[in-house]
Amino acid sequence: MDHATIFSGRSSGSGSRHGSDHRRPLLAVLLAALACGDGSAMTAGSVTGANGTPEDMGSPAASQSPAETTPATPAAEAPPTPTPTAPANGAAEVAPTPPRLGGEQPRTSSGGAAEEAAGDTPPDGASGSTVAEPTRETATDPGPFPVLTVTAGLRDGPEYGSQTLHVPEGAEPPLAAVAIVPGFNTPESSIQAWGPFLASHGIVALTIGTNSPTDSADVRARAVLDALETIEAENVRSGGPLAGKLALDRLGIMGWSLGGGGVLSAASRTPSLKAAITMAAFGPGAQFPNNQVPTLFLAGSADPNAGGQSQGMFASLPDSTPKMLFEVRGGPHEIGNDPANANGEIGRYGLSWLEVFLVGDERYRQFLEEAPTQASDFRENLTATR
């Protein structure tokens, strides 16, 4: 079935950081310290984690810095902190923090809590824990929060199929959230890399699959909006990990390919949304002049399916709407599906867009104002106000 036959999404007018810091005293150092009459020894820490290697543009090798050393008493070695495991029903599991693509690991104090830089508090309304001033590296790499994934106990949204909730463990509420929908004839797994990446930075993400792999853009618009209802339901679900922790006035949507067309359709009739991101949005000739939602378009110049379409959609949004187009030089149709693609620039621009417009943290605007190194087409209207 041709993509064009199924697109019908044109607008109708309408805290603290914490992780798996297992510390074990080094026997040799301890014995040496005792022999010298010293009453303490130093322990070495390490940070581990695994995240799939991007399939498209690739990413640099993960670099890791050893965790800061902390004093330990010469008493018997304490047992390591157990890694959280999923309950018997498989409802949730804590995923390890994904590897960082570059720069330092989050610095921790002797107590294991993240060191906070004075004056680095996000503005009022911003969600997530108080963290140090963001850098290009920290905005590109996975963030400091361990990620809890939940598949059971969630609302059964009738407009979509599979679902996975990605929750930032330890991020300070209220938390912003985003729902993400895949493309034509593709499963939830095709866009799922965004879930743990965004959650590791303190943004709740619900990745979904569709009821039918070949449904239309308009059906996907309904699916992604229905997914937001599931997110809202989590705020009141007794015993859920997000009960009372969500900022229900800070919701956004994302979508790939035909899902991106659905996102634009949904945003055009839902102006209360704070942000939208499309990846290789598909919709030949589709126009969205009523879209008031700040929208980022990610695309690839070598896309055989939706190449060039993002430019027309971008231009159709009114000049009063904040918008940005980042087309990756030589990027394929799947370039936007993994934040690690394009050497992490996909993730940095996607995260920064959500931090500024969804979360309300203006410290990330600096990363949107610089042109990406791998862009074949880069346009923005950041000065627009809603």
C-alpha positions, 0 to 999 in steps of 0.5 A: 500500500502506498503511503500517500493513499493512507495519509488523511491528517491535513488540518481542518482548521482546527533532584537529586541524581542517583544510580547504581553506584556499587562501592566495594573497598579494595582489599589491598588498599584497606590492608595497607591503610590498616598496616599504617595505622590509618583508620580509613580507606578509599573506595573506587566506583564505576558506572555501567549501563547498556543502550543499543547501538544506533543503526543509522548514522552511528555514535561515538564510543561511550566514554566513562569517567570513574566516580569520585572516591569516598571514604569508607570505614575499615569495618566488614564490607557492606553488601552491594546495593541490590539492583531493582528487579521486576515483580512477578507480574512483569509490571516494571523494571529499572533499566540501567542508565544508558551509556554516555556518548561523551563528557563526564559522568554525573559527579556525585558527592561522598553521600552519593547525591548529585552536587548542585551548582549554586544558582543553577536552579531551573526557572519556575515551572520547570520539572525535574531535579535541580542539576548543574548548568547543562553543557553540549555534552550533557544535553547530548548524552543520556541523563543522570536519572535511572529509568523505570519501565512500566508495561502493566497496570496502565490504562488500556487506551482504545485508540492504540496498541502496545505501550511502554511508560518510561519514568525518571527515577528520582526526578523532582516533580511536577514532571512534564510528559510526552507521547510518541507514535511510530510510522507506517507499518512499523512497531513501537520498537522503531521509536522506543529509543526516545523513551529511556533517553528522555526519561533519563533527563527527567521527562516522562515518555510513553511510547506506543504502537498502533492498532493497525500497522497500516492505519492513516495519519488521522488515526495516528493523531487520535492514537497519540492524543489517547496516549496522553489520556493514559499519561494523565490517568497515571497521575491518579492511579493508586500505587503507580510510580507517577501518582501526583507527580505529573504536570498535566499542563506540560504535555507534548507529542512526537511521531515518526513518518506517518506518525509525524503527519499524525502529530502535526494533525493532532497539534493543529487541533490541540493548541494546549499542547506545549511542544511537538516533534516530528521525525521524517513527517510524511504527508505529501502536500499537507499544510498546517496553518492553524498549528500553534504548538512549538514544533521541531521537524527532524528530517534526512536529506537522503530520505527516499520516502518523505524527503523534502516534505518537512520543508513544505510542512515547516513553511505552512506553520504560521510565523507566530509559532516557534518552529525549527527544521533540522535536516541531517546531511545524508540522513535516511528515513530513520535518522530521527528515530534514535537520539544517538543518531548524527553523533548525538545531534538528534538527541541534543536538539530533540531534548533541548526543544522539549526542555525549552518549550515543554519543561520551561527550562530556558537554559537549553535555548543556547543549544537550539541557537547554534547550527548543527554541524551535520545539517543540510538544511537548518531553519528556525523561528525561535523568536516567535511567541505563542 
